[in-house]
Amino acid sequence: MLDVGSGTGAVLRHLAKRRPECVFDGIEVAPAPWLLSTLLARAQANVRFRRADFFVQSWRGHDVVYAFLSPVPMARVWEKAQRELPAGATVISNAFPVPGAAPERTVEVDDARGTILYVYRVAGAGSTTK
Ligand SMILES: C[S@@+](CC[C@H](N)C(=O)[O-])C[C@H]1O[C@@H](n2cnc3c(N)ncnc32)[C@H](O)[C@@H]1O
């Protein structure tokens, strides 16, 4: 799983403990949260964080991409996911739907923020389907 814009890594550090058989990657551009994420995850072998712009890094090799960003980059996120992820891969957007794309499903999280997760299925590499 890849978290694009992983912040302090809270989501991935939590999931990595629950799913030790999986590998979790985060990409974060801001130095302070990235540094914190690497320090807090130093004892977890199945989670790693890169400091970079996720739009210039490859997403290949991941089955699930998770994003909690803003409305602005979502169309570009979806385009990159369709180019680089395999058929059947999952894209999960916290709070911000992809404009013009129908989610496979939505998940209402029972949290204080009333979070909605938008879950999309990638048709395949090179697909332009939305
Ligand atoms: C709302 S936080 C989400 C943190 C974490 N994924 C979560 O769900 O708790 C969004 C993060 O995305 C990062 N970000 C935004 N655009 C980015 C980009 N192009 N490349 C890497 N990180 C980016 C921001 O610096 C910020 O830390």
The ligand as a MOL file (V3000), in Angstrom:
LIG
                    3D

  0  0  0     0  0            999 V3000
M  V30 BEGIN CTAB
M  V30 COUNTS 27 29 0 0 0
M  V30 BEGIN ATOM
M  V30 1 C -3.9400 15.8500 5.1120 0
M  V30 2 S -2.2630 15.2490 5.1210 0 CHG=1
M  V30 3 C -2.5800 13.4960 5.1440 0
M  V30 4 C -1.6260 12.7110 5.9960 0
M  V30 5 C -1.9140 11.2130 6.0400 0
M  V30 6 N -1.9340 10.6380 4.7130 0
M  V30 7 C -3.2170 10.9340 6.7510 0
M  V30 8 O -4.1560 10.4430 6.1080 0
M  V30 9 O -3.3190 11.1830 7.9630 0 CHG=-1
M  V30 10 C -1.7260 15.5400 3.4300 0
M  V30 11 C -0.2240 15.4790 3.2500 0
M  V30 12 O 0.0630 15.4250 1.8530 0
M  V30 13 C 1.2950 16.0800 1.6560 0
M  V30 14 N 1.4000 16.3890 0.2180 0
M  V30 15 C 0.5960 17.1980 -0.5200 0
M  V30 16 N 0.9800 17.2030 -1.8180 0
M  V30 17 C 2.0610 16.3850 -1.9040 0
M  V30 18 C 2.9050 15.9740 -2.9800 0
M  V30 19 N 2.6830 16.4080 -4.2340 0
M  V30 20 N 3.9000 15.1010 -2.7240 0
M  V30 21 C 4.0950 14.6250 -1.4550 0
M  V30 22 N 3.3430 14.9980 -0.3840 0
M  V30 23 C 2.3270 15.8600 -0.6170 0
M  V30 24 C 1.2140 17.2820 2.5710 0
M  V30 25 O 2.5040 17.8180 2.8470 0
M  V30 26 C 0.5240 16.6800 3.8010 0
M  V30 27 O 1.4640 16.2410 4.7470 0
M  V30 END ATOM
M  V30 BEGIN BOND
M  V30 1 1 1 2
M  V30 2 1 2 3
M  V30 3 1 2 10
M  V30 4 1 3 4
M  V30 5 1 4 5
M  V30 6 1 5 6
M  V30 7 1 5 7
M  V30 8 2 7 8
M  V30 9 1 7 9
M  V30 10 1 10 11
M  V30 11 1 11 12
M  V30 12 1 11 26
M  V30 13 1 12 13
M  V30 14 1 13 14
M  V30 15 1 13 24
M  V30 16 1 14 15
M  V30 17 1 14 23
M  V30 18 2 15 16
M  V30 19 1 16 17
M  V30 20 1 17 18
M  V30 21 2 17 23
M  V30 22 1 18 19
M  V30 23 2 18 20
M  V30 24 1 20 21
M  V30 25 2 21 22
M  V30 26 1 22 23
M  V30 27 1 24 25
M  V30 28 1 24 26
M  V30 29 1 26 27
M  V30 END BOND
M  V30 END CTAB
M  END
